[in-house]
């Protein structure tokens, strides 16, 4: 947390305002700010009105004054004045891969919050497992700045990243990737991810932290917020597809054989029925093999 000197506000005051505005949001960054205020014993300011601004931040009203909290794009839209020294501090923080949130009152910037994403411990092993399973391209789509995205992508072993994206930008990227690769799986958990999830070949939502919109839009939900289950889900999907193809060949092959042998009189109708029902049992037994599938087979 950095309080901008020109505003005359203390860091605790700025954090109180930010926590009050963000207390109604379920966004991970908002929850981080609220937790920080609670840890430091800073009470959240009372907000009379809060409006979410998709992909940019939010606008709130406190004691008749408009509060802006969000990225630099929002500050520019609100015509907020940011001192030169604050911009220098912001640039230095971004160099270290931090995500920045500006806080402004009316047209004056009063503070800056720098946040760093805490990577899930299973993120890097999961990406490695997906690569081992034959997933050649893993791409991160984020609204964070390029420096933050680059640091995270490098740390967990992603092949590409796209940064500074608005929700509509994510949708455009997904559509372009579908055209380029044919099949694309999208993993997301927020409201902003819903359009991209809907347009991906397969939409995957994080079951625990996912918003209702994301969960309803996605085709698959990873329960328990366990990202390490993703390689298992991919492997199980491939195994299921293989079993379906095998069963189709078995069923159609037996039927074709029985038609030919029955019409030519090689086998009687009784034997044909026995073989047909027997093939059904074979198909069922083959499908039951999926019950023994394990992540070690990915």
VOZAVEX-922348 format. One record per residue (C-alpha): x, y, z; residue in one letter. Coordinates in steps of 0.2 Angstrom, whole numbers, padded with zeros to 4 digits, always signed. Layout:
<pts>
XYZA ...
</pts>
This chain:
<pts>
+0000+0000+0000X +0007+0017-0005X -0002+0033+0000X +0001+0047-0012X +0008+0062-0002X -0001+0075-0012X -0017+0069-0006X -0013+0071+0012X -0020+0054+0017X -0012+0041+0028X -0010+0023+0022X -0023+0017+0035X -0036+0029+0028X -0033+0024+0010X -0034+0005+0015X -0050+0008+0024X -0058+0016+0009X -0052+0002-0002X -0058-0011+0010X -0075-0003+0011X -0077-0002-0008X -0071-0020-0011X -0080-0028+0004X -0095-0032-0008X -0084-0040-0021X -0080-0058-0023X -0065-0055-0034X -0049-0062-0028X -0040-0045-0028X -0055-0038-0018X -0054-0052-0005X -0035-0049-0003X -0038-0030+0001X -0051-0034+0014X -0040-0047+0022X -0026-0035+0023X -0037-0022+0031X -0043-0035+0044X -0026-0041+0048X -0020-0024+0051X -0035-0020+0061X -0041-0006+0049X -0060-0004+0049X -0068-0003+0032X -0076+0013+0027X -0095+0013+0024X -0100+0015+0006X -0117+0022+0001X -0116+0015-0017X -0104+0003-0026X -0104-0001-0045X -0093-0014-0053X -0085-0008-0069X -0080-0024-0079X -0062-0026-0083X -0057-0009-0075X -0062-0009-0056X -0076-0001-0047X -0084+0016-0043X -0091+0019-0025X -0099+0034-0016X -0094+0038+0002X -0100+0053+0011X -0106+0061-0005X -0089+0059-0013X -0085+0047-0028X -0072+0034-0025X -0063+0026-0040X -0053+0009-0037X -0045+0000-0052X -0032+0000-0066X -0024+0014-0075X -0037+0014-0088X -0050+0018-0076X -0041+0032-0069X -0039+0039-0087X -0057+0037-0090X -0062+0046-0074X -0049+0060-0078X -0040+0057-0061X -0024+0067-0059X -0009+0056-0054X +0007+0064-0048X +0023+0061-0057X +0032+0053-0042X +0017+0041-0040X +0019+0035-0058X +0037+0032-0055X +0033+0021-0040X +0020+0012-0050X +0032+0008-0064X +0045+0002-0052X +0032-0010-0044X +0027-0016-0061X +0045-0020-0065X +0044-0033-0051X +0028-0041-0058X +0016-0033-0046X -0002-0030-0051X -0008-0012-0047X -0024-0005-0041X -0026+0014-0040X -0037+0023-0027X -0044+0040-0031X -0056+0052-0023X -0066+0062-0035X -0052+0068-0048X -0037+0065-0036X -0027+0050-0034X -0025+0046-0015X -0016+0029-0015X -0009+0014-0024X -0010-0004-0020X +0002-0017-0026X -0003-0035-0026X +0007-0051-0031X -0002-0066-0036X +0001-0081-0025X +0003-0096-0037X -0006-0112-0033X +0007-0125-0027X +0000-0137-0040X +0001-0125-0055X +0018-0129-0061X +0016-0148-0059X -0001-0147-0067X +0007-0138-0082X +0021-0151-0083X +0008-0165-0082X -0002-0158-0096X +0013-0156-0107X +0017-0174-0103X +0000-0179-0109X +0003-0171-0126X -0005-0153-0123X +0008-0143-0133X +0001-0126-0130X -0004-0118-0113X -0009-0100-0114X -0013-0088-0100X -0026-0074-0103X -0026-0061-0090X -0031-0043-0087X -0014-0040-0077X +0000-0030-0085X +0013-0038-0096X +0027-0039-0083X +0016-0048-0071X +0010-0060-0084X +0027-0064-0090X +0034-0068-0073X +0020-0080-0069X +0020-0088-0086X +0039-0091-0084X +0037-0098-0067X +0024-0111-0070X +0030-0116-0088X +0017-0109-0099X +0021-0108-0118X +0012-0091-0121X +0003-0077-0112X -0009-0063-0117X -0009-0048-0105X -0019-0032-0102X -0035-0041-0109X -0053-0034-0106X -0067-0048-0105X -0071-0045-0124X -0053-0047-0128X -0052-0064-0120X -0067-0069-0130X -0058-0063-0146X -0043-0072-0142X -0052-0088-0139X -0061-0087-0155X -0044-0084-0164X -0037-0099-0155X -0051-0110-0160X -0049-0105-0178X -0030-0109-0177X -0030-0125-0167X -0047-0132-0170X -0050-0137-0152X -0047-0126-0136X -0051-0129-0118X -0053-0113-0107X -0051-0113-0088X -0059-0099-0078X -0068-0094-0063X -0075-0077-0064X -0089-0067-0072X -0077-0060-0085X -0072-0077-0090X -0090-0083-0094X -0090-0077-0113X -0073-0085-0116X -0079-0101-0108X -0095-0102-0118X -0085-0100-0135X -0071-0112-0131X -0073-0130-0137X -0073-0136-0119X -0076-0123-0104X -0069-0128-0088X -0073-0119-0072X -0065-0120-0055X -0079-0127-0044X -0075-0120-0027X -0070-0102-0031X -0080-0101-0047X -0094-0088-0049X -0112-0095-0053X -0111-0087-0070X -0094-0096-0074X -0101-0113-0067X -0117-0112-0077X -0107-0108-0093X -0094-0121-0092X -0095-0139-0098X -0084-0146-0084X -0082-0140-0066X -0066-0145-0056X -0073-0148-0039X -0063-0143-0023X -0053-0130-0033X -0040-0143-0036X -0031-0138-0052X -0021-0154-0051X -0036-0164-0056X -0035-0156-0074X -0023-0168-0081X -0034-0182-0074X -0050-0175-0082X -0041-0173-0099X -0034-0191-0098X -0051-0198-0093X -0059-0189-0107X -0047-0196-0119X -0049-0214-0112X -0068-0212-0113X -0068-0207-0131X -0057-0222-0135X -0069-0234-0126X -0083-0227-0136X -0074-0229-0152X -0070-0247-0147X -0088-0251-0142X -0095-0244-0158X -0083-0255-0168X -0087-0270-0158X -0106-0267-0159X -0106-0263-0178X -0094-0277-0182X -0104-0290-0173X -0121-0284-0181X -0113-0284-0198X -0106-0301-0196X -0123-0308-0189X -0133-0300-0204X -0121-0309-0217X -0121-0326-0208X -0139-0326-0204X -0144-0321-0222X -0133-0334-0229X -0139-0348-0217X -0122-0351-0209X -0129-0348-0192X -0147-0350-0185X -0157-0336-0177X -0154-0343-0160X -0135-0343-0161X -0137-0325-0169X -0146-0319-0154X -0134-0327-0142X -0119-0318-0151X -0129-0302-0151X -0132-0302-0133X -0115-0308-0129X -0108-0293-0139X -0118-0282-0127X -0110-0289-0112X -0093-0287-0120X -0097-0268-0123X -0103-0266-0105X -0087-0274-0098X -0076-0264-0109X -0084-0248-0103X -0083-0253-0085X -0064-0253-0087X -0065-0234-0085X -0069-0237-0067X -0051-0242-0064X -0044-0227-0073X -0031-0217-0063X -0021-0201-0065X -0005-0212-0067X -0012-0217-0085X -0012-0199-0091X 
</pts>
